[in-house]
Amino acid sequence: MAASGNGTDGSGGDPALADFPERAPASRRWCFADQLGPHFLDGPDQPVLLIEARSVFARRRFHRQKAHLVLSALRHRAAELGDRAEFHQVGTYAEALDRVQEPLSVCAPTSWASRDYVLRRAGVDVLAARGFVTTQAEFAAWAEGRGRRRLLMEDFYRDSRRRHDVLMNGAEPVGGRWNLDEDNREPPPADGRIGVPEPWWPVEDEIDAGVRADLDRWEAEGLVSFVGDDGPRLFPVTRAEALHRLEDFLEHRLGAFGPHEDAMLAGDRWLAHSLISPALNLGLLDPLEVVVATEQNARDRAAAGDLLPLNSVEGFVRQVMGWRDYIWHMYWHLGRDFRARNHLGAHADVPDWLTDLDDGAVDAACLSGVLGDLRRDGWVHHIPRLMVLGNYALQRGIDPSAMTDWFHESFVDGYEWVMVANVVGMSQHGDGGVLATKPYAAGGAYIDRMSDYCGGCRYDPRKRLGDDACPYTAGYWAFLDRTRDRLAGNHRMRRPLQGLDRLKDLRAVVEQEADRGTTPP
């Protein structure tokens, strides 16, 4: 077991954070189902171990399309590798590992539990993690930098761009600004059209047919259960498909991405988003190659007189090498107990209608629409996640750890490392302000401005009291009232909290929302 926990790398002595070696070319590489790209191997001829363990799907009630995506990607990778791959379809990882006699190496897995498992397993050399722009050693050096008081995403992002010379003009950012997020908050166009073609969709094959048959059989036998609809596979499961989707985005959608990336349209759930997060999280794409390809595409088009908006290019680069990497590193930096943080004292259970993605139980047009998209596709973009789903849970005081599990299970790109910091910290403010300086709570006015949901909704986003009071508007004021004492020291919440005292109907609103609880709004 190649690992050391001497604490000199920011590990604090935890073996899961040790300074693992970089390479082990003279071994068979065990690749987890989120390590399926060539960058997880040390050479083009390295033999590979792949394990399809049914126990993974028995432990959690995943979205049906997530289960399909993971199994299809594993089986396609095994088919691509041919004789180079030793592929086991078993009940548990241990069943397969017990059959392997040769030396194994594995790139450090992406969760605490999986790292603990490989570190306990005799005969497995654990290597440094891959699949991110910044290595864990580089992040530790940055985090421990002189005078650093807070680990701000913006500082990390700028450091990463400097190190990799991305969108730089010498020592300065291209265009003179590091972050153009302020240019990327426009509401949806009035005509409801973004003006880009539909994304490229993969075509299923006989491997997909076999996956679907197996999932049907396992469910019928009571071995597993799923949420969400079965449907045509929407996301890549091979590297070729992933590269094609990236190329399609860069050529046809990137230019329109930035301005309306926060917008929501009931009739256009894809807008101009890249839809590559599942491929990145399966390891089919290396994020640095995505960033390099994005910048090169912009330069090539500029040379040909087709200048892409810088806010679109920078906004996408920031998502990939900024936020995604930052969330990954903060998952490890914040420690094993971070998911249990609950600064706002939220303890309500996830309601059954939300667990089951039952959009038909919900009258609120935004929440019903987003749940319907999620049930059908296993995916919605970041604003429905944060400002519809997460905002609802935050206002109703649903337990952050339980919501983390719900997001993990309900999204095709959901993994432990993705969701813990995003949900506990960013969405539910369970960390008290480590990742976000204030809670992402908003009333119906935000949803009305950034979407077309409110026009046909039975609720009025301007009202907080009465049968037609918007659940988000009323919920916002009830949330502030419930958390007033815990948020009193947050200077960014001073004005919203002062607004509570100006509401003459506050007691009635609070009582109304207490009666509603987590019943379908």
KEVEXKOL-341384 format. One record per residue (C-alpha): x negated, y, z; residue in one letter. Coordinates in steps of 0.001 Angstrom, whole numbers. Last residue first. Layout:
BEGIN
[[X; Y; Z]; A] ...
% end
This chain:
BEGIN
[[46719; 23481; -2387]; P] [[46469; 19752; -1632]; P] [[46557; 19345; 2170]; T] [[43223; 20267; 3690]; T] [[44661; 22484; 6423]; G] [[47840; 24125; 5143]; R] [[49151; 24842; 8630]; D] [[45808; 26338; 9641]; A] [[45920; 28397; 6454]; E] [[49277; 29941; 7391]; Q] [[48148; 30554; 10969]; E] [[45036; 32374; 9750]; V] [[47073; 34456; 7286]; V] [[49618; 35382; 9966]; A] [[46871; 36422; 12369]; R] [[45176; 38480; 9629]; L] [[48331; 40424; 8664]; D] [[47053; 43846; 9733]; K] [[43800; 43268; 7883]; L] [[41392; 46107; 8730]; R] [[39570; 44123; 11414]; D] [[38678; 41415; 8941]; L] [[36985; 43960; 6672]; G] [[34247; 44401; 9260]; Q] [[33347; 40762; 8661]; L] [[33031; 41387; 4930]; P] [[30848; 44462; 5620]; R] [[28466; 42774; 8040]; R] [[28035; 39555; 6058]; M] [[24741; 40540; 4413]; R] [[23361; 41502; 7845]; H] [[23836; 37965; 9169]; N] [[23938; 38160; 12968]; G] [[27733; 37939; 13172]; A] [[27884; 34837; 10990]; L] [[28344; 32304; 13806]; R] [[30777; 34562; 15682]; D] [[32935; 35282; 12638]; R] [[33077; 31681; 11437]; T] [[36814; 31049; 11874]; R] [[37815; 34606; 10940]; D] [[35613; 34594; 7851]; L] [[37068; 31248; 6780]; F] [[40652; 32460; 7313]; A] [[39872; 35477; 5146]; W] [[38454; 33325; 2338]; Y] [[41205; 30733; 2628]; G] [[43868; 33345; 1935]; A] [[42108; 34389; -1262]; T] [[41134; 30832; -2185]; Y] [[44554; 29330; -1464]; P] [[46173; 32101; -3554]; C] [[49347; 33315; -1841]; A] [[52455; 32263; -3803]; D] [[54274; 30843; -783]; D] [[53295; 33831; 1346]; G] [[50170; 35616; 2514]; L] [[46824; 36184; 828]; R] [[47958; 37695; -2449]; K] [[45801; 39150; -5230]; R] [[44863; 35732; -6662]; P] [[48570; 35007; -7235]; D] [[49434; 31312; -7034]; Y] [[51663; 29496; -9522]; R] [[48740; 29491; -11954]; C] [[49109; 30390; -15622]; G] [[46941; 33504; -15647]; G] [[44651; 32304; -12855]; C] [[42652; 29743; -14802]; Y] [[41112; 32013; -17434]; D] [[37789; 32258; -15639]; S] [[35155; 34587; -14165]; M] [[37354; 37496; -13101]; R] [[40227; 35391; -11757]; D] [[37807; 33066; -9966]; I] [[36155; 36051; -8279]; Y] [[39507; 37636; -7372]; A] [[40685; 34339; -5856]; G] [[38498; 34789; -2823]; G] [[34820; 34061; -2416]; A] [[32547; 32111; -109]; A] [[28969; 31373; -1133]; Y] [[27660; 31807; 2403]; P] [[24817; 34319; 2888]; K] [[21018; 34342; 2616]; T] [[20905; 31143; 623]; A] [[18314; 28399; 1095]; L] [[17432; 28792; 4777]; V] [[20579; 30737; 5646]; G] [[22403; 28941; 8453]; G] [[21419; 25477; 7234]; D] [[25021; 24328; 6832]; G] [[25675; 27144; 4409]; H] [[28143; 24873; 2559]; Q] [[27090; 25476; -1048]; S] [[23410; 26410; -929]; M] [[22207; 24556; 2145]; G] [[24270; 21432; 2759]; V] [[25384; 21181; -883]; V] [[22351; 22083; -2977]; N] [[19798; 20939; -395]; A] [[21378; 17505; 1]; V] [[22785; 17148; -3524]; M] [[19870; 16800; -5874]; V] [[17661; 14716; -3593]; W] [[20475; 12222; -2964]; E] [[21409; 11914; -6620]; Y] [[24293; 13312; -8656]; G] [[23836; 13642; -12423]; D] [[26905; 11527; -13245]; V] [[28840; 13376; -10550]; F] [[31369; 11945; -8073]; S] [[29129; 9871; -5783]; E] [[26492; 12429; -4962]; H] [[29077; 15216; -4764]; F] [[31128; 13218; -2254]; W] [[28053; 12243; -243]; D] [[27040; 15890; 64]; T] [[30616; 16751; 1019]; M] [[30398; 14280; 3906]; A] [[27115; 15864; 5003]; S] [[28653; 19334; 4832]; P] [[31722; 18451; 6972]; D] [[34808; 20123; 5525]; I] [[35516; 23517; 7092]; G] [[38413; 24494; 4825]; R] [[36688; 27609; 3443]; Q] [[33440; 25768; 2764]; L] [[35226; 22829; 1120]; A] [[37154; 25148; -1227]; Y] [[34032; 27145; -2060]; N] [[32135; 23949; -2864]; G] [[34758; 22737; -5332]; L] [[35669; 26069; -6962]; V] [[32696; 28413; -6564]; M] [[29773; 26007; -6332]; L] [[30711; 23024; -8481]; R] [[32902; 25063; -10849]; P] [[29914; 27448; -11152]; I] [[27249; 24782; -11737]; H] [[28757; 22961; -14703]; H] [[31271; 20138; -14580]; V] [[30445; 16449; -14874]; W] [[31839; 12956; -14264]; G] [[33733; 13324; -17540]; D] [[37419; 12484; -16961]; R] [[37634; 12731; -13176]; R] [[35351; 15774; -13171]; L] [[37386; 17544; -15841]; D] [[40607; 16792; -13951]; G] [[39062; 17973; -10684]; L] [[38024; 21225; -12377]; V] [[41487; 21802; -13822]; G] [[43300; 21028; -10568]; S] [[40963; 23287; -8615]; L] [[41362; 26178; -11049]; C] [[45109; 25740; -11547]; A] [[46019; 25543; -7859]; A] [[48899; 23042; -7845]; D] [[46911; 19988; -6728]; V] [[48181; 16405; -6446]; A] [[47753; 15843; -10186]; G] [[44040; 16587; -9920]; D] [[43491; 13411; -7933]; D] [[39704; 13147; -7897]; L] [[40125; 10175; -5510]; D] [[37880; 11693; -2837]; T] [[39648; 15026; -3288]; L] [[43101; 13502; -2854]; W] [[41827; 11514; 125]; D] [[40716; 14609; 2018]; P] [[37006; 14990; 2883]; V] [[37077; 15028; 6667]; D] [[36981; 18231; 8690]; A] [[33889; 18877; 10840]; H] [[32516; 22300; 9907]; A] [[30567; 23877; 12782]; G] [[29166; 26744; 10721]; L] [[25512; 25786; 11248]; H] [[26045; 22157; 10315]; N] [[22665; 20563; 9694]; R] [[22863; 16782; 9276]; A] [[21476; 16834; 5715]; R] [[18306; 18471; 7041]; F] [[17426; 15561; 9315]; D] [[14911; 13875; 7021]; R] [[12866; 16974; 6392]; G] [[13169; 20464; 5008]; L] [[10029; 20025; 2888]; H] [[11299; 16882; 1185]; W] [[14627; 18221; -47]; Y] [[12966; 21627; -483]; M] [[10705; 20131; -3131]; H] [[13553; 18747; -5216]; W] [[15689; 21870; -4834]; I] [[12779; 24063; -5948]; Y] [[12074; 21869; -8976]; D] [[15671; 22136; -10187]; R] [[15896; 25875; -9373]; W] [[12738; 27065; -11058]; G] [[11378; 24761; -13738]; M] [[14714; 23724; -15254]; V] [[17224; 26401; -14212]; Q] [[14682; 29209; -14586]; R] [[13832; 28048; -18119]; V] [[17546; 28225; -18992]; F] [[17923; 31754; -17677]; G] [[14681; 32870; -19324]; E] [[15816; 31704; -22750]; V] [[19345; 33081; -22427]; S] [[18208; 36394; -20890]; N] [[15598; 36702; -23643]; L] [[18277; 36745; -26314]; P] [[16998; 34699; -29271]; L] [[15373; 36587; -32147]; L] [[15952; 35025; -35546]; D] [[13395; 36877; -37694]; G] [[11415; 33772; -38626]; A] [[8683; 34585; -36123]; A] [[11387; 35063; -33490]; A] [[12738; 31612; -34321]; R] [[9360; 29986; -33848]; D] [[8765; 31836; -30570]; R] [[12167; 30870; -29139]; A] [[11728; 27243; -30151]; N] [[8263; 27221; -28607]; Q] [[9622; 28555; -25316]; E] [[12355; 25932; -25192]; T] [[10023; 23105; -26228]; A] [[7557; 24054; -23478]; V] [[10341; 24167; -20873]; V] [[11762; 20805; -21951]; V] [[8268; 19296; -22039]; E] [[7789; 20516; -18481]; L] [[11068; 18916; -17439]; P] [[9936; 15455; -18638]; D] [[12926; 13861; -20321]; L] [[14303; 10330; -19901]; L] [[13708; 10456; -16139]; G] [[17301; 9532; -15302]; L] [[17614; 12943; -13610]; N] [[16439; 14743; -16740]; L] [[18908; 12799; -18892]; A] [[21771; 13546; -16477]; P] [[20784; 17263; -16395]; S] [[20709; 17545; -20204]; I] [[24228; 18932; -20774]; L] [[22702; 22106; -22315]; S] [[25497; 24531; -21426]; H] [[27043; 26721; -24119]; A] [[30708; 26312; -23065]; L] [[31084; 22637; -22064]; W] [[34482; 22781; -20306]; R] [[36158; 24687; -23102]; D] [[39946; 24829; -22738]; G] [[40110; 25722; -19049]; A] [[37316; 28246; -19446]; L] [[34807; 29026; -16705]; M] [[32059; 31663; -16871]; A] [[28756; 31531; -14980]; D] [[26657; 30711; -18076]; E] [[28473; 33424; -20044]; H] [[25599; 35800; -20805]; P] [[22841; 33158; -20886]; G] [[23886; 30224; -23049]; F] [[24804; 31868; -26342]; A] [[21301; 31697; -27824]; G] [[20699; 28254; -26334]; L] [[23655; 26637; -28098]; R] [[22860; 25610; -31681]; H] [[19150; 24960; -32158]; E] [[17986; 24603; -28576]; L] [[21047; 22615; -27542]; F] [[20857; 20230; -30500]; D] [[17134; 19716; -29895]; E] [[17774; 18861; -26246]; L] [[20548; 16441; -27210]; R] [[18292; 14786; -29768]; H] [[15473; 14469; -27243]; L] [[17850; 12762; -24817]; A] [[19143; 10390; -27507]; E] [[15611; 9378; -28433]; A] [[14691; 8971; -24776]; R] [[17560; 6591; -24295]; T] [[20693; 6768; -22115]; V] [[22025; 10112; -23295]; P] [[25323; 11526; -21979]; F] [[28946; 11382; -23126]; L] [[29715; 7655; -22940]; R] [[33291; 7179; -24092]; P] [[35708; 6743; -21221]; G] [[36265; 5087; -17871]; D] [[38034; 7465; -15568]; D] [[37027; 8589; -12126]; G] [[36410; 6732; -8914]; V] [[34893; 3270; -8690]; F] [[35093; 14; -6816]; S] [[32579; -2812; -6531]; V] [[32442; -6560; -5870]; L] [[36242; -6951; -5858]; G] [[36240; -9545; -8645]; E] [[38223; -7198; -10904]; A] [[35682; -4449; -10233]; E] [[32757; -6685; -11092]; W] [[34532; -7854; -14257]; R] [[35352; -4362; -15515]; D] [[31822; -3221; -14730]; L] [[30410; -6194; -16627]; D] [[32607; -5580; -19675]; A] [[31678; -1883; -19756]; R] [[27982; -2695; -19506]; V] [[28247; -5235; -22334]; G] [[30011; -2733; -24585]; A] [[27344; -161; -23763]; D] [[24680; -2645; -24841]; I] [[26628; -3313; -28032]; E] [[26468; 336; -29051]; D] [[27970; 3680; -28024]; E] [[27432; 6748; -30185]; V] [[25924; 9820; -28531]; P] [[27658; 13223; -28675]; W] [[26221; 16443; -30115]; W] [[27724; 19476; -28429]; P] [[30686; 21302; -29999]; E] [[29660; 24294; -32087]; P] [[29055; 27704; -30527]; V] [[31274; 30779; -30572]; G] [[32010; 31222; -26873]; I] [[35761; 31360; -27488]; R] [[38444; 32273; -24958]; G] [[39618; 35340; -26896]; D] [[38853; 37598; -23937]; A] [[35301; 36295; -23733]; P] [[34497; 34577; -20440]; P] [[33221; 36764; -17609]; P] [[29656; 38068; -17799]; E] [[27177; 37038; -15140]; R] [[24026; 36404; -17155]; N] [[22506; 39882; -17422]; D] [[21996; 40062; -13649]; E] [[20152; 36757; -13887]; D] [[17354; 38303; -15912]; L] [[14520; 37221; -13626]; N] [[10848; 37954; -14129]; W] [[11215; 41293; -15849]; R] [[8700; 43054; -18143]; G] [[10000; 41550; -21403]; G] [[7607; 38614; -21212]; V] [[6402; 38307; -17630]; P] [[3104; 39995; -16783]; E] [[-362; 38545; -16209]; A] [[-998; 37945; -19907]; G] [[2353; 38146; -21606]; N] [[4097; 35250; -19889]; M] [[7149; 33237; -20842]; L] [[5471; 30116; -19417]; V] [[1774; 30224; -18536]; D] [[1942; 26982; -16536]; H] [[455; 28350; -13318]; R] [[2038; 31775; -13805]; R] [[5469; 30321; -14486]; R] [[5199; 28107; -11411]; S] [[4231; 31040; -9172]; D] [[7148; 33077; -10477]; R] [[9563; 30243; -9765]; Y] [[8228; 29719; -6247]; F] [[8615; 33398; -5421]; D] [[12179; 33423; -6795]; E] [[13068; 30219; -4942]; M] [[12137; 31792; -1627]; L] [[10146; 29754; 865]; L] [[10163; 32308; 3655]; R] [[7329; 33780; 5727]; R] [[4388; 33319; 3362]; R] [[1445; 35304; 4706]; G] [[-1253; 32994; 3388]; R] [[13; 30106; 1332]; G] [[1329; 27013; 3107]; E] [[4331; 26745; 816]; A] [[2155; 27166; -2294]; W] [[-326; 24471; -1256]; A] [[2532; 22138; -297]; A] [[4211; 22808; -3649]; F] [[1030; 21944; -5526]; E] [[661; 18679; -3579]; A] [[4295; 17808; -4274]; Q] [[3701; 18317; -7956]; T] [[5311; 21189; -9837]; T] [[7021; 20538; -13164]; V] [[8946; 17514; -11967]; F] [[9293; 13949; -13245]; G] [[6492; 12374; -11271]; R] [[5953; 11386; -7647]; A] [[2473; 10402; -6513]; A] [[1772; 6684; -6503]; L] [[2906; 3883; -4203]; V] [[1011; 619; -4531]; D] [[3312; -2366; -4002]; V] [[1951; -5655; -2639]; G] [[3796; -5518; 671]; A] [[7104; -3629; 673]; R] [[7428; -1269; 3613]; R] [[6281; 1716; 1556]; L] [[8735; 777; -1195]; V] [[11671; 830; 1233]; Y] [[10681; 4017; 3035]; D] [[10468; 5741; -324]; R] [[13936; 4485; -1247]; S] [[15435; 5742; 2008]; A] [[13788; 9158; 1877]; W] [[14937; 9743; -1686]; S] [[13287; 10326; -5082]; T] [[10944; 7385; -5452]; P] [[7132; 7637; -5338]; A] [[5834; 6328; -8659]; C] [[5607; 2562; -8406]; V] [[2735; 102; -8621]; S] [[2872; -3668; -8697]; L] [[203; -6348; -8508]; P] [[1304; -9717; -9945]; E] [[3508; -12365; -8284]; Q] [[6985; -11026; -8950]; V] [[9784; -13360; -7860]; R] [[10187; -11873; -4369]; D] [[10544; -8467; -5990]; L] [[13641; -9580; -7878]; A] [[15584; -10907; -4897]; E] [[14337; -7999; -2773]; A] [[15904; -5455; -5111]; Y] [[19328; -6899; -4407]; T] [[22098; -8761; -6271]; G] [[20143; -9473; -9403]; V] [[19621; -8481; -13030]; Q] [[15850; -8705; -13429]; H] [[13906; -7239; -16343]; F] [[10203; -7929; -16850]; E] [[9373; -5448; -19557]; A] [[6436; -5562; -21965]; R] [[8160; -8353; -23912]; D] [[10820; -5946; -25173]; G] [[10153; -2370; -24071]; L] [[13076; -915; -26016]; E] [[15494; -3609; -24796]; A] [[14497; -3020; -21167]; A] [[14951; 718; -21631]; R] [[18406; 163; -23143]; H] [[19358; -2033; -20205]; R] [[18277; 532; -17633]; L] [[19986; 3407; -19461]; A] [[23212; 1429; -19866]; S] [[23222; 507; -16199]; L] [[22700; 4101; -15062]; V] [[25236; 5595; -17487]; L] [[27931; 3009; -16783]; H] [[27639; 3501; -13035]; A] [[27840; 7254; -13553]; K] [[30862; 6827; -15811]; Q] [[32776; 4899; -13155]; R] [[32129; 7569; -10547]; H] [[30442; 5918; -7612]; F] [[32035; 4266; -4591]; R] [[28870; 3604; -2627]; R] [[27076; 578; -1176]; R] [[28435; -1868; -3777]; A] [[26890; 53; -6658]; F] [[23343; -224; -5311]; V] [[24016; -3839; -4284]; S] [[24370; -4742; -7963]; R] [[20602; -4464; -8422]; A] [[19303; -3906; -11952]; E] [[15541; -4154; -11620]; I] [[12967; -3039; -14191]; L] [[9297; -4070; -14015]; L] [[6970; -2642; -16640]; V] [[3776; -3680; -18424]; P] [[1445; -835; -19431]; Q] [[915; -671; -23196]; D] [[1510; 3033; -23806]; P] [[-528; 4076; -20762]; G] [[-163; 5346; -17220]; D] [[3635; 5050; -17132]; L] [[6208; 7384; -15583]; F] [[5665; 9882; -18407]; H] [[7122; 7302; -20826]; P] [[10667; 7951; -19543]; G] [[12814; 5629; -17407]; L] [[12126; 6794; -13874]; Q] [[15679; 7407; -12597]; D] [[16592; 3711; -12850]; A] [[13514; 2798; -10809]; F] [[10331; 1888; -12634]; C] [[8030; -801; -11272]; W] [[4766; -421; -13145]; R] [[2767; -3617; -13625]; R] [[-788; -2947; -12591]; S] [[-4133; -1961; -14091]; A] [[-3058; 1605; -14881]; P] [[-2723; 2722; -11237]; A] [[-2560; 6508; -11332]; R] [[-2045; 9608; -9182]; E] [[-2889; 8462; -5673]; P] [[-452; 9264; -2843]; F] [[-1095; 12173; -519]; D] [[1495; 11161; 2083]; A] [[5024; 12494; 2319]; L] [[6776; 9149; 2912]; A] [[4020; 8323; 5399]; P] [[5219; 11115; 7733]; D] [[2085; 12473; 9426]; G] [[3187; 16088; 9182]; G] [[3258; 15586; 5437]; S] [[1937; 19047; 4584]; G] [[-1027; 17632; 2692]; D] [[-3475; 17463; 5608]; T] [[-984; 15425; 7660]; G] [[-3118; 12280; 7705]; N] [[-350; 10157; 6271]; G] [[-2259; 8074; 3780]; S] [[-843; 5937; 1030]; A] [[-1816; 3082; -1243]; A] [[0; 0; 0]; M] 
% end
